[in-house]
Amino acid sequence: MRIEGANEYRYWKTLRAIGFTLLIFLLFLNLFGVAVTGLKFVLNRLQISEVRATVIYQLTYAAGYLVSFMTPVAFLKLFIRKSGYWYQPMRAEAKWSPWLPLILFGGVAAIWTLAYLNASMVSIFHYEAFSSEVIWGNSGKGAWYELVLEFLVMCLVPAFCEEFLFRGAILTNCLPFGRGTAIFISALLFGLMHQNAEQIFYAFGAGLVLGLVYERTGSIWNCIFLHLVNNFLSTFESTLLQGFDERISAVAGAVFEATLLMLGIISAVILIVRFAPKKQTFRDGIFEKSVPADDAYAVCRVTPKQAVRRFLNAPMIAFLVLTTVQILFLIGSAVFYHG
């Protein structure tokens, strides 16, 4: 293997470390899936109340999900240090962007739009029905404690642990090779991580939005809050509409989503106008004014050709193959299920 320079070598070693980390992540995720399936089997056969069984299962699920994402962060730190480079710590300063309300509306609107596009793309395989009936399972309107547990499992825990791994660890350690490169790589891996055709495209888009928010605001907490609000509004909508008949639910859902979309478009326009790159003049750099770094700036620059070639290292290829096989398997299962 011929590596042309120090930057390319560092990029290759970093992406290899990320690839090995993601393979460990898949191992933990699959062990977690086996463990919660076994737990459900045991709880169904124990003579305990349904409330207690539900609480035990959901809390165990939340803890296992958290461990599955947070443990690989420690492995990535170890692998990068073993490679002879400094691990880049996440930007975890407790600073909230003054533009956060607009970021929330604009971000949620963008992610939901991508989710609808994603659903349309896989609708030819009847994937949505297969996903709700087989992968997620149908559920009726839950008791109050089930709603609290659902918020914990579906909103709070994923917002923290997914952001810590994919933005806090992976994106941060790709930043020396360029902002665009780091955001794109972390978003691509975030999309593939879901291993579900119903989520992969919009998760990739969400990863781009979240990565941009992280890089621009300089704090992981803004990303976590956007991720949390996005999950909460999705859960809130589905929960709120369960108590109505189908026609009322459709109208209420359309009004709710149209309102979010309108607020999101307005917010996005304001943010784009406010933060659009402005052409710098020579005068801007001499009268005690700081000129911001160009978006393409990279401490360790690698060419696009090098970036693609070194991205496809052995552990990363293994991760891509494993996640792609899972996605194709589920698509095939959906076709067979409705065939």
C-alpha positions as CSV (number, residue, x, y, z in Angstrom):
1,M,0.0,0.0,0.0
2,R,1.4,3.4,-1.0
3,I,0.6,6.4,1.1
4,E,1.8,9.7,-0.3
5,G,2.1,11.9,2.8
6,A,1.7,12.4,6.5
7,N,-1.8,13.9,6.1
8,E,-3.1,10.9,4.1
9,Y,-1.5,8.5,6.6
10,R,-3.2,10.2,9.5
11,Y,-6.5,10.2,7.7
12,W,-6.2,6.5,6.9
13,K,-5.2,5.6,10.5
14,T,-8.1,7.7,11.9
15,L,-10.7,6.1,9.5
16,R,-9.4,2.6,10.3
17,A,-9.8,3.4,14.0
18,I,-13.4,4.5,13.3
19,G,-14.0,1.4,11.2
20,F,-12.9,-0.9,14.0
21,T,-14.9,1.1,16.5
22,L,-18.1,0.7,14.4
23,L,-17.5,-3.1,14.1
24,I,-17.4,-3.2,17.9
25,F,-20.5,-1.1,18.0
26,L,-22.3,-3.6,15.7
27,L,-21.2,-6.4,18.0
28,F,-22.5,-4.6,21.1
29,L,-25.8,-3.7,19.3
30,N,-26.4,-7.3,18.3
31,L,-25.6,-8.7,21.8
32,F,-27.9,-6.0,23.1
33,G,-30.7,-7.3,20.8
34,V,-30.2,-10.9,21.9
35,A,-30.2,-9.8,25.5
36,V,-33.4,-7.8,25.4
37,T,-35.1,-10.6,23.4
38,G,-34.1,-13.1,26.2
39,L,-35.3,-10.7,28.8
40,K,-38.7,-10.3,27.2
41,F,-38.9,-14.1,27.0
42,V,-38.1,-14.4,30.8
43,L,-40.5,-11.7,31.8
44,N,-43.4,-13.2,29.9
45,R,-43.0,-16.4,32.0
46,L,-42.5,-14.8,35.4
47,Q,-45.5,-14.3,37.6
48,I,-45.2,-10.5,38.0
49,S,-47.5,-7.7,37.1
50,E,-47.6,-6.3,33.6
51,V,-46.6,-2.8,35.0
52,R,-43.5,-4.2,36.7
53,A,-42.6,-6.3,33.6
54,T,-42.9,-3.2,31.4
55,V,-40.8,-1.0,33.6
56,I,-38.1,-3.6,34.0
57,Y,-37.9,-4.2,30.2
58,Q,-37.9,-0.6,29.2
59,L,-35.3,0.5,31.8
60,T,-33.1,-2.4,30.8
61,Y,-33.6,-1.5,27.2
62,A,-32.6,2.1,27.8
63,A,-29.5,1.0,29.8
64,G,-28.4,-1.5,27.2
65,Y,-28.9,1.0,24.3
66,L,-26.8,3.5,26.2
67,V,-24.0,1.0,26.8
68,S,-24.0,-0.1,23.1
69,F,-23.3,3.5,22.0
70,M,-21.1,4.8,24.8
71,T,-18.7,1.9,25.1
72,P,-17.5,2.3,21.4
73,V,-16.6,6.0,22.3
74,A,-14.0,4.6,24.7
75,F,-12.7,2.2,22.1
76,L,-12.3,4.9,19.5
77,K,-10.2,6.9,22.0
78,L,-8.0,3.9,22.6
79,F,-7.6,3.0,18.9
80,I,-6.7,6.6,17.9
81,R,-4.1,6.8,20.7
82,K,-2.7,3.4,19.7
83,S,-2.3,4.9,16.2
84,G,0.1,7.5,17.6
85,Y,-2.3,10.5,17.3
86,W,-4.1,12.7,19.8
87,Y,-7.7,11.9,20.4
88,Q,-9.8,15.0,19.7
89,P,-12.2,15.5,22.7
90,M,-15.8,16.5,21.8
91,R,-16.9,20.1,22.1
92,A,-18.9,19.8,25.3
93,E,-18.9,23.3,26.6
94,A,-22.3,24.2,28.1
95,K,-23.0,27.0,25.7
96,W,-26.4,27.4,24.0
97,S,-26.6,29.1,20.6
98,P,-28.8,32.3,20.8
99,W,-30.3,31.0,17.5
100,L,-31.3,27.7,19.0
101,P,-35.1,28.2,18.6
102,L,-34.7,28.9,14.8
103,I,-32.2,25.9,14.6
104,L,-34.8,23.7,16.2
105,F,-37.7,24.6,13.9
106,G,-35.5,24.6,10.8
107,G,-33.8,21.4,11.7
108,V,-37.0,19.5,12.6
109,A,-38.6,20.7,9.3
110,A,-35.7,19.5,7.3
111,I,-35.5,16.1,9.0
112,W,-39.2,15.5,8.7
113,T,-39.2,16.4,5.0
114,L,-36.4,13.9,4.4
115,A,-38.3,11.3,6.4
116,Y,-41.3,11.7,4.1
117,L,-39.1,11.4,1.0
118,N,-37.5,8.3,2.6
119,A,-40.9,6.8,3.2
120,S,-41.9,7.4,-0.4
121,M,-38.7,5.8,-1.7
122,V,-39.4,2.5,0.1
123,S,-43.2,2.5,-0.3
124,I,-42.8,0.4,-3.5
125,F,-41.7,-2.5,-1.2
126,H,-44.7,-2.0,1.2
127,Y,-41.9,-1.3,3.7
128,E,-43.9,1.0,6.0
129,A,-46.5,-1.6,6.8
130,F,-43.8,-4.3,7.2
131,S,-41.9,-2.1,9.5
132,S,-44.8,-1.2,11.8
133,E,-46.2,-4.7,11.9
134,V,-42.9,-6.7,12.2
135,I,-40.0,-4.6,13.2
136,W,-41.6,-2.2,15.6
137,G,-44.8,-3.9,16.3
138,N,-48.2,-2.2,16.7
139,S,-49.1,-0.7,20.0
140,G,-52.2,0.9,21.3
141,K,-52.5,4.0,23.5
142,G,-50.4,3.4,26.6
143,A,-50.9,4.3,30.3
144,W,-49.1,7.3,31.7
145,Y,-46.1,5.3,32.9
146,E,-45.7,3.8,29.4
147,L,-45.6,7.3,27.9
148,V,-42.9,8.3,30.4
149,L,-40.9,5.2,29.6
150,E,-41.4,5.8,25.9
151,F,-40.0,9.3,26.2
152,L,-36.9,7.9,28.0
153,V,-36.3,5.1,25.5
154,M,-37.3,6.8,22.3
155,C,-36.3,10.4,22.9
156,L,-33.9,11.1,25.7
157,V,-31.4,8.2,25.6
158,P,-31.0,8.1,21.8
159,A,-30.4,11.9,21.7
160,F,-27.6,11.6,24.2
161,C,-25.8,8.5,23.2
162,E,-26.1,8.8,19.4
163,E,-24.8,12.3,19.4
164,F,-21.9,11.4,21.7
165,L,-20.8,8.7,19.3
166,F,-21.4,10.1,15.9
167,R,-21.0,13.9,16.4
168,G,-19.0,14.0,19.6
169,A,-16.5,11.3,18.8
170,I,-16.5,10.5,15.1
171,L,-17.1,13.9,13.6
172,T,-14.8,15.7,16.0
173,N,-11.9,13.3,15.1
174,C,-12.5,13.8,11.4
175,L,-12.5,17.6,11.7
176,P,-8.7,17.9,11.1
177,F,-9.4,16.7,7.5
178,G,-11.9,19.4,6.8
179,R,-15.4,20.5,8.0
180,G,-17.2,19.2,5.0
181,T,-15.4,15.8,5.0
182,A,-16.1,15.4,8.7
183,I,-19.8,16.2,8.5
184,F,-20.3,14.0,5.4
185,I,-18.5,11.0,6.9
186,S,-20.3,11.1,10.3
187,A,-23.7,11.6,8.5
188,L,-23.1,8.6,6.2
189,L,-22.1,6.3,9.0
190,F,-25.0,7.6,11.1
191,G,-27.4,6.7,8.3
192,L,-26.0,3.2,7.8
193,M,-25.9,2.6,11.5
194,H,-29.8,2.5,11.5
195,Q,-29.6,-0.6,9.2
196,N,-33.2,0.1,8.2
197,A,-34.4,1.2,4.7
198,E,-37.1,3.3,6.3
199,Q,-34.6,5.4,8.2
200,I,-31.3,5.3,6.3
201,F,-31.8,8.2,3.9
202,Y,-33.4,10.6,6.3
203,A,-31.0,9.6,9.0
204,F,-28.2,10.5,6.6
205,G,-29.9,13.9,6.0
206,A,-30.4,14.3,9.8
207,G,-26.7,13.6,10.3
208,L,-25.8,16.4,7.9
209,V,-28.1,18.8,9.8
210,L,-26.9,17.7,13.2
211,G,-23.2,17.8,12.1
212,L,-23.6,21.3,10.7
213,V,-25.2,22.5,14.0
214,Y,-22.4,20.9,16.0
215,E,-19.7,22.4,13.9
216,R,-21.2,25.8,13.7
217,T,-22.4,26.2,17.3
218,G,-19.3,24.6,18.8
219,S,-21.2,22.5,21.4
220,I,-22.6,19.0,21.4
221,W,-25.5,20.1,23.6
222,N,-27.2,22.1,20.8
223,C,-27.2,18.8,18.7
224,I,-28.5,16.8,21.6
225,F,-31.3,19.2,22.1
226,L,-32.3,19.3,18.4
227,H,-32.2,15.5,18.3
228,L,-34.3,15.3,21.5
229,V,-36.9,17.8,20.2
230,N,-37.1,16.0,16.9
231,N,-37.7,12.6,18.5
232,F,-40.1,14.1,21.1
233,L,-42.3,15.8,18.5
234,S,-42.5,12.6,16.4
235,T,-43.4,10.6,19.5
236,F,-45.8,13.3,20.7
237,E,-47.6,13.4,17.4
238,S,-48.1,9.6,17.1
239,T,-49.2,9.4,20.8
240,L,-51.5,12.4,20.6
241,L,-53.3,11.0,17.5
242,Q,-53.9,7.5,19.0
243,G,-57.0,8.6,20.8
244,F,-58.9,9.9,17.8
245,D,-60.6,8.1,14.9
246,E,-58.7,7.8,11.6
247,R,-60.3,10.9,9.9
248,I,-59.7,13.3,12.8
249,S,-56.1,11.9,13.2
250,A,-55.3,12.6,9.6
251,V,-56.6,16.2,9.7
252,A,-54.9,16.9,13.1
253,G,-51.6,15.3,11.9
254,A,-51.7,17.4,8.7
255,V,-52.3,20.6,10.6
256,F,-49.5,19.8,13.1
257,E,-47.0,19.0,10.4
258,A,-47.9,21.9,8.1
259,T,-47.4,24.3,11.0
260,L,-44.0,22.9,11.8
261,L,-43.0,23.0,8.1
262,M,-44.1,26.7,7.8
263,L,-42.2,27.6,11.0
264,G,-39.2,25.6,9.8
265,I,-39.1,27.3,6.4
266,I,-39.2,30.8,8.0
267,S,-36.5,29.8,10.4
268,A,-34.3,28.3,7.7
269,V,-34.6,31.4,5.6
270,I,-33.6,33.7,8.5
271,L,-30.6,31.5,9.4
272,I,-29.4,31.3,5.7
273,V,-29.7,35.1,5.3
274,R,-27.9,35.7,8.6
275,F,-25.1,33.3,8.2
276,A,-24.5,33.1,4.5
277,P,-20.8,33.5,3.7
278,K,-19.9,37.1,3.0
279,K,-17.1,38.0,0.6
280,Q,-14.2,39.3,2.6
281,T,-12.1,42.2,1.4
282,F,-8.5,43.0,2.2
283,R,-9.6,45.8,4.4
284,D,-11.5,43.4,6.6
285,G,-8.2,41.9,7.6
286,I,-6.4,45.0,8.8
287,F,-8.6,47.1,10.9
288,E,-8.7,44.7,13.9
289,K,-11.3,42.5,12.4
290,S,-11.0,38.7,12.4
291,V,-11.6,37.0,9.1
292,P,-13.3,33.6,9.7
293,A,-11.7,30.5,8.3
294,D,-12.9,29.3,5.0
295,D,-15.4,26.3,5.2
296,A,-12.9,24.2,3.2
297,Y,-10.1,24.8,5.6
298,A,-8.4,21.7,6.9
299,V,-5.4,21.3,9.2
300,C,-4.5,18.0,7.5
301,R,-5.7,18.4,4.0
302,V,-6.3,15.3,1.8
303,T,-7.5,15.4,-1.7
304,P,-11.0,14.1,-2.6
305,K,-9.4,11.1,-4.3
306,Q,-7.3,10.3,-1.2
307,A,-10.3,10.8,1.0
308,V,-12.5,8.2,-0.9
309,R,-9.7,5.7,-1.4
310,R,-8.5,5.7,2.3
311,F,-12.1,5.7,3.6
312,L,-12.5,2.3,2.0
313,N,-10.1,0.5,4.4
314,A,-10.7,-3.1,5.5
315,P,-12.7,-2.5,8.8
316,M,-14.8,0.3,7.2
317,I,-15.6,-2.0,4.2
318,A,-16.7,-4.7,6.6
319,F,-19.0,-2.2,8.4
320,L,-20.4,-1.1,5.1
321,V,-21.0,-4.7,3.9
322,L,-22.6,-5.8,7.2
323,T,-25.0,-2.8,7.3
324,T,-25.9,-3.0,3.6
325,V,-26.7,-6.8,3.9
326,Q,-29.0,-6.0,6.9
327,I,-30.8,-3.3,4.9
328,L,-31.2,-5.5,1.8
329,F,-32.4,-8.4,4.0
330,L,-35.1,-6.3,5.5
331,I,-36.2,-5.0,2.1
332,G,-36.4,-8.6,0.9
333,S,-38.3,-9.6,3.9
334,A,-40.8,-6.8,3.3
335,V,-41.3,-7.9,-0.3
336,F,-41.8,-11.5,0.8
337,Y,-44.1,-10.5,3.7
338,H,-46.5,-8.8,1.4
339,G,-46.0,-11.1,-1.5
